[in-house]
Amino acid sequence: MSEAVVTRTPAWKLALIGVGKVAPVFFVLLVLIVWITILNPRFIEPTFFLNFLRRSAPLMILAAGQLFVVVSGGFDLSQGSLVTLTVLAGALLAFGDPATTWWVILVLYGIGLLVGVFNGSVTSFLRVPSFITTLGMLLTLKGIALLWTGGAPRGSLPDNFRAFGRATIDDVPVLGRLPWAVIILVLLAAFFIYLFHRTVLGKHALAVGDNQRAAALAGINVHLVRISAFTISSLSAVTAGILLGGFSGVSINVGDGLELEAISAVVLGGAALLGGRGNMPAALAGALTLQALFTLLNFLGLPSPLRVTVQGAIIIGAVGFAAWRAVRAGHERGA
């Protein structure tokens, strides 16, 4: 009797195959960049394009964290409020003193860790839908931020805290000024791609989102996977908040709507809102595409509220397409 030979496709090839399946987002991104460049030829100059990446960095990091939650079958609506709390609490705790920066950052990440573990635990162990859990957390964090600060920004962020978002490395060959935020983005993007496509966590998150019961029967710790996903999402929100505090300053509205932008970016990247399918490079490209779209709308002089309309259309379209594909797949199996 001959034994069957089992070949295993390398993880990096699977990642490239996944990118190929959601390639439209890269095409859309290219079209938007070309369109913006036609309107403003200086856009593709190193200085201007790096500044565009700097502005895009917080949303791309949020989308990376959100992807872990979405592919595991949930949503994290608390990201935006956690960004707001990060900025307001950072300013209040540091109060402009550079000597406090590092311990304040540790405290902020500690808060993010607690929020992520709480969201994941309530969703997993109490079986509360993630939409309800994180919606409640959204309101709670926003209320804590406003109560803590008295409803108005207080304190200030030290220069060494703000450096993460607005400082640059000058006189870099070819590039000129290289923002710290872009360096942080590149390092985190590489880490998230590795974590999602090359580790067990990414595979388990996809399995849980695809079929939770089957994943549990296969020996996957569903609770741990979901808690890990929400924790990564919360820590990414803290990171985004640190960057936004750097180049936007202290504002009580700094995080408003960012959770919806992150979900929209993930959807643009081809992730299934019901879980079980997603790709990290595509999600990052989705965030960059969304930022490019907002930039184009500004160049065209269209009203700011149109951004919300665009996000709503993206989410509705994605849900409708997913439902249509599910119905079509069912008909094909029935046939």
C-alpha positions in Angstrom: 0.0 0.0 0.0 1.4 3.4 -1.0 1.3 6.3 1.5 -0.2 9.6 0.4 2.3 12.4 0.2 1.0 15.5 2.0 2.5 18.7 0.8 2.2 21.8 2.9 2.1 25.3 1.3 4.4 27.8 3.0 2.7 30.5 5.0 4.2 33.3 2.9 2.6 31.7 -0.2 -0.7 31.5 1.5 -0.4 35.2 2.4 0.3 36.1 -1.2 -2.6 34.0 -2.4 -4.8 35.8 0.1 -3.6 39.2 -1.2 -4.4 38.0 -4.7 -8.0 37.3 -3.7 -8.5 40.8 -2.4 -6.4 42.5 -5.1 -9.1 45.1 -6.0 -8.3 47.2 -2.9 -4.7 47.7 -4.3 -6.1 48.7 -7.7 -8.5 51.2 -6.1 -5.6 52.6 -4.0 -3.5 53.0 -7.1 -6.3 54.8 -8.9 -6.9 57.2 -6.0 -3.2 58.0 -5.8 -3.0 58.7 -9.5 -6.1 60.9 -9.3 -4.7 62.9 -6.4 -1.4 63.2 -8.2 -3.2 64.7 -11.2 -4.9 67.2 -9.0 -1.7 67.9 -7.1 1.5 66.6 -8.8 3.6 67.3 -5.6 1.6 64.6 -3.8 4.0 61.9 -4.8 7.1 63.8 -3.8 8.8 62.1 -0.9 8.1 64.8 1.6 4.4 65.0 0.8 3.8 61.3 0.4 5.6 60.5 3.7 3.4 63.1 5.4 0.4 61.3 3.9 1.6 58.1 5.4 2.1 59.8 8.7 -1.5 61.0 8.7 -2.6 57.5 7.7 -0.5 55.6 10.4 -3.1 55.8 13.2 -5.9 54.4 11.1 -3.7 51.7 9.6 -2.7 50.6 13.1 -6.3 50.6 14.2 -7.4 48.6 11.2 -4.7 46.0 11.9 -6.0 45.5 15.4 -9.6 45.6 14.3 -8.9 42.8 11.7 -8.1 40.3 14.5 -11.5 40.9 16.0 -13.5 40.9 12.8 -12.0 37.7 11.4 -12.8 36.0 14.8 -16.4 36.9 14.3 -16.8 40.2 16.3 -16.5 44.0 16.2 -14.7 46.4 18.5 -16.6 49.6 18.7 -14.6 50.9 21.6 -11.4 51.8 19.7 -12.3 55.4 19.1 -13.2 56.1 22.7 -10.0 54.4 23.9 -8.1 56.7 21.5 -9.8 59.7 23.1 -9.1 58.4 26.6 -5.4 57.8 25.7 -5.0 61.4 24.6 -6.9 63.0 27.4 -5.5 60.8 30.2 -2.0 61.2 28.8 -2.2 64.9 28.9 -3.7 65.0 32.4 -1.2 62.5 33.9 1.9 64.0 32.2 0.8 67.6 32.6 3.6 68.7 30.3 6.4 67.1 32.3 8.9 65.2 30.0 10.1 63.1 33.0 6.6 61.5 33.2 6.3 60.4 29.6 7.5 56.8 29.9 5.5 55.8 33.0 2.4 57.5 31.6 2.8 55.5 28.4 3.0 52.3 30.5 -0.2 53.3 32.4 -2.0 53.9 29.1 -1.0 50.5 27.7 -2.1 49.0 31.0 -5.5 50.6 30.5 -5.7 49.3 27.0 -4.8 45.8 28.2 -7.6 45.9 30.8 -10.1 47.1 28.3 -9.2 44.4 25.8 -9.3 41.6 28.3 -12.6 42.8 29.6 -14.2 43.1 26.2 -12.9 39.6 25.2 -13.9 38.0 28.5 -17.5 39.4 28.5 -17.9 38.4 24.8 -16.5 34.9 25.3 -17.5 33.8 28.8 -20.9 35.6 29.1 -21.7 35.2 25.4 -22.7 38.8 25.1 -22.5 39.9 21.4 -19.4 41.9 20.8 -21.5 44.7 19.3 -23.2 45.2 22.7 -20.1 44.7 24.8 -18.0 47.2 22.9 -20.8 49.7 22.4 -21.1 49.7 26.2 -17.4 50.1 26.5 -17.4 53.0 24.0 -19.9 54.9 26.2 -18.1 54.0 29.4 -14.6 55.1 28.2 -16.0 58.3 26.7 -17.8 59.0 30.0 -14.7 58.3 32.0 -12.6 60.6 29.8 -15.1 63.5 30.1 -15.6 63.0 33.8 -11.9 62.8 34.5 -11.1 66.0 32.5 -14.3 67.9 33.4 -15.5 67.9 29.9 -12.6 69.9 28.5 -9.0 69.2 27.7 -6.7 69.7 30.7 -3.0 69.4 31.0 -0.7 69.0 28.1 1.5 66.4 26.4 5.3 66.8 26.8 7.4 67.2 23.7 9.0 63.8 24.1 5.5 62.3 24.1 4.4 64.2 21.1 7.6 63.3 19.3 6.1 59.9 18.3 3.5 61.6 16.2 5.2 64.7 14.9 9.0 64.4 15.1 11.1 63.6 12.1 14.6 62.4 11.2 16.1 65.1 9.0 18.4 64.9 6.0 17.6 61.3 5.1 19.0 60.6 1.6 16.3 60.7 -1.1 13.5 60.9 1.5 14.5 64.2 3.1 12.5 64.2 6.4 11.4 60.8 7.7 8.6 61.0 10.3 8.9 58.8 13.3 5.3 57.8 12.8 6.1 56.2 9.5 9.0 54.2 11.0 6.6 53.0 13.8 4.0 52.2 11.1 6.4 50.1 9.1 7.7 48.2 12.1 4.1 47.5 13.4 2.9 46.6 10.0 5.6 43.9 9.7 4.8 42.7 13.2 1.0 42.5 12.5 1.6 40.7 9.2 3.8 38.1 10.9 1.4 37.7 13.8 -1.6 37.2 11.5 -0.1 35.0 8.8 2.8 33.2 10.4 1.6 32.4 13.9 -1.0 30.1 15.3 -3.0 33.0 16.7 -3.9 34.2 13.2 -4.9 30.8 12.0 -7.0 30.2 15.1 -8.7 33.5 14.8 -9.8 32.7 11.2 -10.9 29.2 12.3 -13.0 30.7 15.2 -14.6 33.2 12.9 -15.4 30.6 10.3 -17.0 28.1 12.6 -16.7 28.5 16.4 -18.0 25.0 17.2 -15.8 23.2 14.8 -12.8 25.2 16.1 -13.6 24.2 19.6 -14.0 20.5 18.6 -10.6 20.8 16.9 -9.0 21.7 20.2 -8.7 25.5 19.8 -9.2 27.6 22.9 -11.9 29.8 21.6 -12.1 32.0 24.7 -8.3 32.7 24.6 -8.4 33.5 20.9 -11.2 36.0 21.3 -9.6 37.6 24.4 -6.3 37.9 22.5 -8.0 39.5 19.5 -9.8 42.1 21.6 -6.5 42.8 23.5 -4.6 43.4 20.3 -7.3 45.7 19.1 -7.2 47.7 22.3 -3.4 48.0 22.4 -3.5 49.2 18.8 -6.0 51.9 19.8 -3.6 53.1 22.5 -0.8 53.2 20.0 -3.0 55.2 17.6 -3.9 57.5 20.4 -0.2 58.2 21.2 0.5 59.0 17.6 -2.6 61.2 17.2 -1.8 63.0 20.4 1.6 63.7 18.9 0.5 65.6 15.8 -3.1 66.6 16.6 -2.8 67.7 20.2 -5.3 67.3 23.0 -9.0 67.2 22.0 -12.1 65.6 23.4 -13.2 64.6 19.9 -9.9 63.1 18.7 -11.2 59.5 18.5 -14.7 60.1 17.4 -15.7 57.8 14.5 -12.3 56.1 14.3 -13.8 52.7 15.1 -16.1 52.9 12.1 -13.2 54.1 9.9 -11.2 51.0 11.0 -14.1 48.7 10.3 -14.6 50.3 6.9 -10.9 49.9 6.1 -11.0 46.2 7.1 -14.0 45.7 4.9 -12.3 47.5 2.0 -9.5 45.0 2.5 -11.8 42.1 1.7 -12.5 40.8 5.3 -15.8 39.1 5.9 -17.8 41.0 8.5 -19.2 37.7 9.7 -15.7 36.4 10.3 -13.5 33.6 8.9 -11.8 35.6 6.1 -9.3 38.4 6.1 -5.8 39.4 5.1 -3.5 41.8 6.9 -1.7 43.5 4.0 -5.1 44.1 2.4 -6.5 45.5 5.6 -3.6 47.9 5.8 -4.1 48.8 2.2 -7.8 49.4 2.9 -7.0 51.9 5.6 -4.6 53.7 3.2 -7.2 53.6 0.5 -9.8 55.2 2.9 -7.3 57.9 3.9 -6.5 58.5 0.2 -10.3 58.8 -0.5 -10.7 61.4 2.2 -7.7 63.3 0.8 -9.3 63.2 -2.7 -12.6 64.5 -1.3 -10.7 67.4 0.3 -8.9 68.2 -3.0 -12.3 68.2 -4.8 -13.7 70.5 -2.2 -16.5 68.2 -1.2 -18.1 68.6 2.2 -16.7 66.8 5.2 -19.9 65.0 6.2 -19.5 63.1 2.9 -16.9 61.0 4.7 -19.5 59.5 7.0 -21.7 58.7 4.0 -18.8 57.0 2.2 -18.1 54.8 5.3 -21.8 53.9 5.6 -22.0 52.9 1.9 -18.8 50.8 2.3 -20.2 48.8 5.2 -23.7 48.4 3.8 -22.2 47.3 0.4 -19.9 44.8 2.1 -22.6 43.2 4.2 -24.9 43.1 1.1 -22.2 41.5 -1.0 -21.4 38.9 1.8 -25.1 38.0 2.1 -25.4 37.7 -1.7 -22.3 35.5 -1.9 -23.6 33.3 0.9 -27.0 32.8 -0.8 -25.3 32.1 -4.1 -23.0 29.5 -2.5 -26.1 27.9 -0.9 -27.8 27.7 -4.3 -24.7 26.2 -5.9 -24.5 23.5 -3.2 -28.2 22.8 -3.5 -27.8 22.5 -7.3 
